[in-house]
């Protein structure tokens, strides 16, 4: 008798857990920001998750800060 009640209790718990996992909806939000950086800034010398560093022909360093959380950098320079 106790084993049967235990099996029924475990079955109900698994059923409820499956229902809660199955009805949980997540919404993914994707934001894209395009930034144009002048070629006069020079070449990219360093970068991390929040900024890029450029060095021009005179040795001037410039930091471009990107205000975002997780950022994927794609760099394509046109000549």
MMTF fields as JSON, N, C-alpha, C and O atoms, coordinates in Angstrom:
{
  "mmtfVersion": "1.0.0",
  "mmtfProducer": "UNKNOWN",
  "numBonds": 315,
  "numAtoms": 316,
  "numGroups": 79,
  "numChains": 1,
  "numModels": 1,
  "chainsPerModel": [1],
  "groupsPerChain": [79],
  "chainIdList": ["A"],
  "bondAtomList": [4, 2, 8, 6, 12, 10, 16, 14, 20, 18, 24, 22, 28, 26, 32, 30, 36, 34, 40, 38, 44, 42, 48, 46, 52, 50, 56, 54, 60, 58, 64, 62, 68, 66, 72, 70, 76, 74, 80, 78, 84, 82, 88, 86, 92, 90, 96, 94, 100, 98, 104, 102, 108, 106, 112, 110, 116, 114, 120, 118, 124, 122, 128, 126, 132, 130, 136, 134, 140, 138, 144, 142, 148, 146, 152, 150, 156, 154, 160, 158, 164, 162, 168, 166, 172, 170, 176, 174, 180, 178, 184, 182, 188, 186, 192, 190, 196, 194, 200, 198, 204, 202, 208, 206, 212, 210, 216, 214, 220, 218, 224, 222, 228, 226, 232, 230, 236, 234, 240, 238, 244, 242, 248, 246, 252, 250, 256, 254, 260, 258, 264, 262, 268, 266, 272, 270, 276, 274, 280, 278, 284, 282, 288, 286, 292, 290, 296, 294, 300, 298, 304, 302, 308, 306, 312, 310],
  "bondOrderList": [1, 1, 1, 1, 1, 1, 1, 1, 1, 1, 1, 1, 1, 1, 1, 1, 1, 1, 1, 1, 1, 1, 1, 1, 1, 1, 1, 1, 1, 1, 1, 1, 1, 1, 1, 1, 1, 1, 1, 1, 1, 1, 1, 1, 1, 1, 1, 1, 1, 1, 1, 1, 1, 1, 1, 1, 1, 1, 1, 1, 1, 1, 1, 1, 1, 1, 1, 1, 1, 1, 1, 1, 1, 1, 1, 1, 1, 1],
  "groupList": [{"groupName": "UNK", "atomNameList": ["N", "CA", "C", "O"], "elementList": ["N", "C", "C", "O"], "formalChargeList": [0, 0, 0, 0], "bondAtomList": [1, 0, 2, 1, 3, 2], "bondOrderList": [1, 1, 2], "singleLetterCode": "X", "chemCompType": "L-PEPTIDE LINKING"}],
  "groupTypeList": [0, 0, 0, 0, 0, 0, 0, 0, 0, 0, 0, 0, 0, 0, 0, 0, 0, 0, 0, 0, 0, 0, 0, 0, 0, 0, 0, 0, 0, 0, 0, 0, 0, 0, 0, 0, 0, 0, 0, 0, 0, 0, 0, 0, 0, 0, 0, 0, 0, 0, 0, 0, 0, 0, 0, 0, 0, 0, 0, 0, 0, 0, 0, 0, 0, 0, 0, 0, 0, 0, 0, 0, 0, 0, 0, 0, 0, 0, 0],
  "groupIdList": [1, 2, 3, 4, 5, 6, 7, 8, 9, 10, 11, 12, 13, 14, 15, 16, 17, 18, 19, 20, 21, 22, 23, 24, 25, 26, 27, 28, 29, 30, 31, 32, 33, 34, 35, 36, 37, 38, 39, 40, 41, 42, 43, 44, 45, 46, 47, 48, 49, 50, 51, 52, 53, 54, 55, 56, 57, 58, 59, 60, 61, 62, 63, 64, 65, 66, 67, 68, 69, 70, 71, 72, 73, 74, 75, 76, 77, 78, 79],
  "secStructList": [7, 2, 2, 2, 2, 2, 2, 2, 2, 2, 2, 2, 2, 2, 2, 2, 2, 2, 2, 2, 2, 2, 6, 7, 7, 7, 7, 7, 7, 7, 7, 7, 7, 7, 7, 7, 7, 7, 4, 4, 4, 7, 3, 3, 3, 3, 3, 7, 1, 1, 3, 3, 3, 3, 3, 7, 6, 6, 7, 7, 3, 3, 3, 3, 3, 7, 7, 7, 1, 1, 7, 7, 7, 7, 7, 7, 7, 7, 7],
  "xCoordList": [0.824, 0.0, 0.873, 0.623, 1.907, 2.761, 3.574, 3.811, 3.998, 4.758, 3.883, 4.362, 2.615, 1.695, 1.468, 1.451, 1.297, 1.112, 2.372, 2.287, 3.539, 4.803, 4.931, 5.334, 4.585, 4.64, 3.681, 4.029, 2.491, 1.505, 2.008, 1.869, 2.589, 3.134, 4.266, 4.325, 5.166, 6.269, 5.73, 6.21, 4.754, 4.148, 3.495, 3.64, 2.777, 2.134, 3.197, 3.051, 4.261, 5.333, 6.001, 6.27, 6.272, 6.868, 5.916, 6.353, 4.642, 3.653, 3.61, 3.584, 3.604, 3.606, 4.9, 4.865, 6.029, 7.306, 7.343, 7.801, 6.865, 6.81, 5.89, 6.191, 4.772, 3.837, 4.47, 4.337, 5.164, 5.772, 6.915, 7.067, 7.711, 8.798, 8.238, 8.763, 7.203, 6.633, 5.888, 5.811, 5.337, 4.569, 5.394, 4.877, 6.657, 7.521, 7.992, 8.628, 7.686, 8.092, 9.175, 9.097, 10.183, 11.213, 11.179, 10.892, 11.471, 11.517, 12.933, 13.501, 13.496, 14.844, 14.777, 14.067, 15.517, 15.541, 16.921, 17.936, 16.949, 18.208, 18.235, 17.363, 19.213, 19.361, 20.648, 21.687, 20.556, 21.73, 22.015, 21.119, 23.273, 23.672, 24.829, 25.837, 24.69, 25.75, 26.467, 25.846, 27.794, 28.614, 29.589, 30.254, 29.672, 30.615, 31.83, 31.705, 33.004, 34.241, 35.073, 35.325, 35.506, 36.275, 37.594, 38.208, 38.026, 39.301, 40.479, 41.589, 40.253, 41.334, 41.744, 42.805, 40.929, 41.289, 42.457, 43.124, 42.72, 43.848, 43.443, 42.287, 44.435, 44.207, 43.792, 44.125, 43.062, 42.649, 43.861, 44.492, 44.182, 45.332, 44.917, 45.665, 43.727, 43.267, 41.754, 41.142, 41.173, 39.738, 39.343, 40.007, 38.254, 37.686, 36.176, 35.67, 35.451, 33.998, 33.286, 32.094, 33.981, 33.291, 33.969, 33.435, 35.134, 35.8, 36.773, 37.206, 37.099, 38.12, 39.155, 38.817, 40.415, 41.5, 42.069, 42.329, 42.261, 42.791, 44.067, 44.228, 44.977, 46.201, 46.353, 46.358, 46.479, 46.638, 48.118, 48.969, 48.427, 49.804, 50.729, 51.943, 50.186, 51.026, 51.245, 51.982, 50.619, 50.774, 49.702, 49.774, 48.709, 47.618, 46.722, 46.302, 46.435, 45.55, 44.147, 43.975, 43.153, 41.754, 41.005, 41.178, 40.175, 39.338, 37.891, 37.375, 37.249, 35.834, 35.103, 35.303, 34.259, 33.522, 32.161, 31.441, 31.827, 30.545, 29.667, 30.001, 28.548, 27.683, 26.743, 25.579, 27.233, 26.405, 26.926, 28.022, 26.131, 26.542, 27.469, 28.69, 26.905, 27.685, 27.721, 26.685, 28.903, 29.052, 29.86, 30.878, 29.4, 30.144, 30.67, 29.892, 31.987, 32.59, 32.718, 33.187, 32.304, 32.533, 33.193, 32.604, 34.409, 35.143, 35.34, 35.908, 34.879, 35.064, 35.454, 34.63, 36.692, 37.178, 37.102, 37.433, 36.663, 36.657, 37.764, 37.974, 38.472, 39.594, 39.147, 39.941],
  "yCoordList": [-1.187, 0.0, 1.257, 2.184, 1.295, 2.469, 2.645, 3.771, 1.536, 1.615, 2.173, 2.935, 1.8, 2.292, 3.803, 4.537, 4.26, 5.688, 6.46, 7.56, 5.883, 6.509, 6.642, 7.692, 5.571, 5.617, 6.65, 7.37, 6.736, 7.726, 9.142, 10.037, 9.348, 10.667, 11.091, 12.242, 10.157, 10.461, 10.752, 11.667, 9.995, 10.23, 11.598, 12.284, 11.995, 13.315, 14.42, 15.425, 14.231, 15.228, 15.373, 16.492, 14.259, 14.312, 14.946, 15.694, 14.66, 15.258, 16.777, 17.515, 17.243, 18.682, 19.349, 20.447, 18.698, 19.259, 19.355, 20.359, 18.32, 18.35, 19.436, 20.08, 19.644, 20.698, 22.079, 22.934, 22.294, 23.602, 23.878, 25.009, 22.88, 23.068, 23.265, 24.079, 22.548, 22.637, 23.922, 24.343, 24.559, 25.781, 27.043, 28.148, 26.902, 28.069, 28.595, 27.867, 29.85, 30.467, 31.502, 32.279, 31.499, 32.524, 33.332, 32.805, 34.598, 35.479, 35.987, 36.56, 35.779, 36.238, 37.577, 37.729, 38.536, 39.866, 40.096, 39.902, 40.508, 40.771, 42.222, 42.665, 42.94, 44.339, 44.471, 43.919, 45.201, 45.394, 46.883, 47.688, 47.232, 48.618, 48.713, 48.023, 49.545, 49.731, 51.038, 52.084, 50.947, 52.112, 52.281, 51.327, 53.476, 53.777, 54.471, 55.495, 53.906, 54.465, 54.965, 54.205, 56.225, 56.771, 56.036, 55.572, 55.93, 55.274, 56.11, 55.593, 57.399, 58.239, 57.816, 58.219, 57.021, 56.508, 55.539, 55.296, 54.985, 54.075, 52.628, 52.258, 51.812, 50.368, 49.962, 50.632, 48.857, 48.311, 47.639, 46.78, 48.031, 47.414, 46.556, 45.668, 46.812, 46.022, 46.14, 47.052, 45.216, 45.253, 44.295, 43.286, 44.623, 43.719, 43.762, 44.195, 43.329, 43.217, 44.564, 44.621, 45.655, 46.938, 48.072, 49.181, 47.834, 48.92, 48.398, 47.246, 49.283, 49.023, 50.136, 51.289, 49.788, 50.762, 50.849, 49.835, 52.098, 52.359, 53.179, 53.956, 53.002, 53.801, 54.335, 53.568, 55.674, 56.251, 56.332, 55.856, 56.928, 56.948, 57.811, 57.611, 58.769, 59.617, 59.014, 59.576, 57.887, 57.228, 57.59, 57.163, 58.363, 58.74, 57.535, 56.857, 57.276, 56.177, 56.71, 57.756, 55.993, 56.364, 55.136, 54.021, 55.384, 54.313, 54.596, 55.69, 53.593, 53.686, 52.726, 51.513, 53.27, 52.461, 52.091, 52.942, 50.828, 50.326, 50.067, 49.21, 50.79, 50.623, 49.432, 49.602, 48.246, 47.046, 45.999, 46.126, 44.972, 43.876, 42.931, 43.077, 41.966, 41.026, 41.54, 41.639, 41.863, 42.467, 41.553, 40.995, 41.407, 40.668, 41.697, 42.429, 41.758, 42.724, 42.145, 41.021, 42.907, 42.573, 43.79, 44.87, 43.617, 44.747, 44.529, 43.518, 45.46, 45.416, 46.821, 47.735, 46.995, 48.3, 48.384, 47.433, 49.53, 49.79, 50.78, 51.737, 50.547, 51.443, 52.466, 53.306],
  "zCoordList": [0.0, 0.0, 0.0, -0.771, 0.87, 0.939, -0.35, -0.789, -0.948, -2.195, -3.317, -4.157, -3.334, -4.359, -4.193, -5.181, -2.967, -2.702, -3.09, -3.637, -2.809, -3.169, -4.686, -5.187, -5.42, -6.891, -7.451, -8.386, -6.902, -7.367, -7.068, -7.902, -5.888, -5.524, -6.445, -6.876, -6.746, -7.663, -9.064, -9.733, -9.502, -10.815, -10.919, -11.931, -9.873, -9.864, -9.862, -10.557, -9.08, -9.033, -10.401, -10.837, -11.083, -12.413, -13.424, -14.3, -13.313, -14.2, -14.03, -15.016, -12.774, -12.521, -12.989, -13.545, -12.768, -13.217, -14.738, -15.284, -15.423, -16.889, -17.409, -18.413, -16.733, -17.143, -16.982, -17.858, -15.851, -15.615, -16.581, -17.043, -16.894, -17.85, -19.259, -20.019, -19.611, -20.95, -21.231, -22.385, -20.214, -20.43, -20.218, -20.379, -19.862, -19.638, -20.985, -21.748, -21.284, -22.542, -22.282, -21.33, -23.14, -23.065, -24.343, -25.418, -24.221, -25.369, -25.52, -24.59, -26.684, -26.956, -27.673, -28.667, -27.163, -27.752, -28.343, -27.674, -29.593, -30.268, -30.717, -31.464, -30.272, -30.676, -31.478, -31.116, -32.554, -33.385, -33.488, -33.739, -33.29, -33.375, -34.362, -34.209, -35.348, -36.329, -36.027, -35.837, -35.989, -35.702, -36.854, -37.257, -37.374, -38.438, -37.841, -37.169, -38.091, -37.553, -38.725, -39.66, -38.702, -39.823, -40.03, -39.069, -41.276, -41.564, -41.069, -40.944, -40.785, -40.261, -38.846, -38.369, -38.181, -36.856, -36.942, -35.936, -38.11, -38.293, -38.154, -38.357, -37.8, -37.723, -36.31, -35.333, -36.221, -34.927, -34.299, -34.914, -33.076, -32.402, -31.211, -30.801, -30.649, -29.501, -29.389, -29.945, -28.671, -28.448, -27.347, -27.11, -26.678, -25.682, -25.824, -26.86, -24.819, -24.949, -24.941, -25.244, -24.602, -24.518, -25.267, -25.3, -25.872, -26.579, -27.627, -27.591, -28.558, -29.568, -29.497, -29.231, -29.735, -29.739, -31.14, -31.787, -31.607, -32.937, -32.819, -31.878, -33.78, -33.832, -35.237, -36.2, -35.368, -36.699, -37.066, -36.314, -38.209, -38.712, -37.864, -37.893, -37.107, -36.246, -34.86, -34.05, -34.586, -33.284, -32.285, -31.133, -32.687, -31.789, -31.539, -32.477, -30.268, -29.896, -29.648, -29.021, -30.137, -29.912, -29.401, -29.892, -28.406, -27.867, -28.262, -28.036, -28.855, -29.193, -28.267, -28.336, -27.401, -26.429, -27.006, -27.529, -26.904, -27.381, -26.161, -25.342, -26.018, -24.842, -24.997, -25.359, -24.729, -24.843, -23.873, -23.326, -23.67, -22.801, -23.526, -23.455, -24.221, -25.01, -26.445, -27.101, -26.923, -28.23, -29.13, -28.719, -30.353, -31.365, -32.353, -32.965, -32.511, -33.406, -34.808, -34.987, -35.776, -37.176, -37.792, -37.836, -38.266, -38.809, -40.298, -40.711, -41.094, -42.536, -42.975, -42.94, -43.384, -43.815, -45.335, -46.042, -45.817, -47.237, -47.537, -46.791, -48.633, -48.987, -49.996, -50.419]
}
